[in-house]
């Protein structure tokens, strides 16, 4: 093979991602973790979901307290 043939041939790079937790190469299947790290992923998603729920209920509580204070101020 000559130099021009070697430079013309480019190696095919398979599309892949890396696991967010352990860094292993995973196939592109729409997830960002490997099967070994799935429990960590589920645990993290549970924490995120719990914190979002807590923030939502805290917002509802603040709005309710503010509404009660406004009603009390109007009727006194």
N, C-alpha and C positions, 0 to 999 in steps of 0.2 A: 504494500500500500504506500502510496505517496503521501506527502504532507497535505496536499489539497483534499485528498479523499478522507483523511483522518479528521481534518477540521470541518468537512462538510457533514460528517456523521455526528449527530448529537445524541447523547443518551436520553432515553425517555425517563422522565421523573414521574413516578406514580403519585397521584394526588393523595395526600395524607395530612393528618393533624397530629398534634401532640396532646397527650392527656394533661389536663390542668393540674392534676395532683401529683402524678409520679413522673411525667415527662415522656412516657413511652409513646411510640408511634402507633396511631390507631387509624383504621380505615375511615373514610369519610362516610358516616352513616347518620349524620345529623345530631350527634352528641359530642360533648367536649370532654369525655372521661372514658377510661377503659373499663372493662367489666370488673376488673380487680378493685377499682376505686369507687364502684357504684355505692357502697354503704356510706362513704364519706360524702358523696354528692347528695344522696338522699338526706343525710343529716344536715348538711349546709342549707339545702332547700327548705327543710323544715324550720330551721332557725330564721331564715329570711321571711317565710310565710308567717311565722309567729310574730316577728317584729312588725311586719306590715299590719297585721290584725291589731296589735297593741296600739300602733300609731293611729289607726282608724278609730278605735274606741276612745282613745285619749282625745282626739279631735271632737268626737260626738259629745264627750263629757264637758269639754271646754265650751262648746256651743250651747249646751243645755244650761250650764251654770251662768253663762252670759245672758241667756234669754230669761232665766229666772231673776237675775239681778235687774234687768231692764223692766220686767213686769213689776217687781217690787218697787222700783223707783217711780214708775208711772202711777201706781195706786197709793202711794203715800204722800 
